[in-house]
Amino acid sequence: MTTHGRQAAPTLERQPRAETAGRLERPLLACGVVGPLLFVVAFLLEGATRPDYSAFQHPVSSLEIGELGWMQRANFVVTGLLVLAFAFGLRPAIRRYRGGIWASLLIGLVGIGLVGAGAFEPDPLSGYPPGAPMVLPKPTATGGLHYLFSTPVFTALPAAACVVGYRFATSGRRLWAVYSVATAVAFLTAFALTSVAFGQDPTLMPIGGLLQRLTLVIGLAWLAALAAHLLRRVPAGSESTGRA
């Protein structure tokens, strides 16, 4: 009797854990819809209303600078936490497409990058705020940390799109596979042009902010669409078993 009781205990423990995971999966996936939409709406509104700021020319992160910068810093941090929550919900959801852990890890890095980018203020760039040089001759400590944390946002996100695209392809979801890979290509292309613009290329510099916004919208729209797609495939109240 004692032996059988010891063997049954792990099974009884796993059941409530599976039920808890099932209840959490939907709200975690919903974070992947809310976070990207919140981020885009917030930076569009701030960019359109901030004095002396040009949404066409200046980076999104430059909205962190100045007296009203706390709003954009909060936008980065809140969005990052929501994306990080989505990464946790993505793990069981992507298993339905024979996926592993890489997509969750990469999107988790995006979330961490956003939080870090909000925690550290960037250096002035492209003449904002007024009177600042176009490029600082040497990055400050906080500016360097901001750009360090920003790196996974622009690298891990397209990598995650490729990983998810592969998983969709192997499970027969060709339309989603094409959309995911196309997102990665378009995102990296727009990011490359943005980097040239913020390098003060005379042709692209006046539209550097526009190019960066295009980059972010491409990537975040895919992220929100992916979250919405996975969310629709999780019935309310279902348990997350990790099986297709």
N, C-alpha and C positions, 0 to 999 in steps of 0.2 A: 504493500500500500504506500509505504513511504517513497519507494523508488518511482512508482507511477506518478505520485503527487509532484515529485521534483521534476519529472519530465514534462508534465502538463503546464507548469508555471510559466515557462517562456512563451508558450502559445497564448495563454491568457493575457500576458503582458503585451504581446504584439498587437492584439486586437484593438485595445483602446488607442494605441499609438497610430494604427492605420486609420482609425476613425478620426483622430485629431488631425492627421495629415490631410485627410479628405476634406475636412471642414476648412482648413487653412488654404488649400490650393486655390480656390476661387478668389478670395480676397487678395492673395499674393499675386495672382495673375492680373487682377484688376489694377493693381499698383502699376503694372506695365503699360496700361492704357492711360491712367491719370497722369503719371509722372511726365512723359514726353509732351503731352498736350499742355500741361501746366507750364513747363519750361518755355515752350515756344510762344504761348500767349503772353507770358510775363515779359520776355525779352522784346517782343514786338511792341507791346504797350510802352515799356520803358524807353526803348529806342526812339519811339515817335514823340515822346513828351519831354525827354531830358534836354535842358537848355545847352546849347553849344555842341551837342552831340549829333553826329551824322550816322544814321543806320546804314547808309551806302558805303561809308568810308571806314568807320571805326569798328573794332572787334566787339563782340558781345560781352566779353569779360571786362572791357573798359568801363562798363556800367557799374562795376564794383567800386570804382574810384570816386571819391568825393563824399559829400555830406549825405547824399541819398544812396550811396553804394551798398548800404546794408540790405536794401531790397533785392538787389541782384545776387548778393552773397547768400541771402536766405533762399533765393530761387535755386541756386546751385545745390545747396545742402539738402533742401527738401526733395528736390528732384532726384538727387543722388541716392538718398535713402529709399525713395520709392522704387527706383531702378534696382537697387540692391535687394529689396524685398521681392521684386519680380524674378530676380535671378534664382532665389530659393524656390519659388513656385514653378519655375521653368523646368527644374530637374525632373520631377515626376511627370510633368506634362509632355516633355519631349521624348520620354521613353516610349510613348505610344507610336513614335516614328522611328523606333530602334536607336534613339539617340543615347549618348553617354553623358559625361560630366562636362565636356569642354565648352559647350554653349553656355551653360550656367556659369562656369568660371569666367569666361570672357565677358559676359554681360555684368557679372559681379564686379569685374575690374572697371567697367564703364561707370558703375555706380560709385565705387570708391574714388575714381578720378574726379567725378563731379563734386563729391563732398570735399575733396582736397582742394579743388580749384576754387570752391567757395570759401574755404578757410584761409586762403592766402591771396592777398590782393596782388593783381598783376602790375607790371610796370607800365607807365604811359607809352602809348604807341600811336603812330600816325597823327601826331599833333593834338591828341586829347589826353588830359584837359587842356584848354587853351593856354598857350605859352610853353607847353611841354615840347621837347624835341621829337622828331619823327621816330627816332630809335635811340634808346639810351646806349651810350658807349659801352657800358658794363651793366649786366643785370644785377638787381638788388637780391638780397637773400630771399625775401618774400616773393619777389617776381620769379626768381628761379624755381622756387617750390611750386608756384602756381603753374608754370609751364611744364614742370615735371609731372604733376598730377593730371594736367590736361592731355598728356600724351596718350594714355590708354583710351581716352574718349574717342580719339581720332584714329586709333590703331586697332584696339580690341573690338570696337563695334563692327567695322567691316569684316574682321576675322570671324566674328560670331555669325555674321550674315552668310559667310561662305560655309561655315560648319553646319548651320541650320539648313542651308540650301542643299548640301550633300545629303543630309538626313531625309529631307523631303523627297529628293530624287530617288533614294534607295527604297522609299516606301510608296513610290508611285504618284506622289503629288507634284507633277511636273510644273504646273503653273506657279506654285509657291517656290519651287526650286529655282525657276527662272527669275522670279521677282527678287528672291534673296540674293542671288549672284549678281543680278543687274544693279541692285542697291549697292553692293560692295564696290562694283566698278565705278558707278556714278559718284559715290561718296568719295572714293580715293581720287578721282579725277578733279572733283570740285575742291577737295582739300589741297591738292597740289597747286591748283590755280590760286587758292587763298594764300598759301605759303609764299608764292611769288609776289602776290599783291602786298602782303605785309612785310616783305623784304624790300618794299619801296620801289618796285618796278614802276616806271612812270606811266605805263599804259594801264596796268591793272590796279595800281594803288588807290585811285579814286573810287573803285567799286570793291575794295577788299572786304568791307563789312557785308555787302550784298552777297559776295561769293561765300563767305563764312556762314551766313544765314542759310543759303541754299544747301550747303554741306550738311548743316545740322538738321534742317527740315527733312532732307532725304533720309538720313539715318534714323532720326527719331520717329518719322512717319512709319518706317518699316518696323521699328520696335513696337510701336503702339498697335499696328495692324497685326503683328505676330501675336501679341498678348490677347487682342480681341479674338483672333482666330482660335487660339488654344482655349480661351475662356468659354467660347461657345461649345466646345467639345467636352466640357466637364459638366455633367448634369448636376443640378443643385442637390446638395446633400450626399453626393456620391463619395465613395471611399477611394483614396489614391493607393492603388495596389501596385502601380508601376508596370502593369501589363498593357499591351495594345488593345 
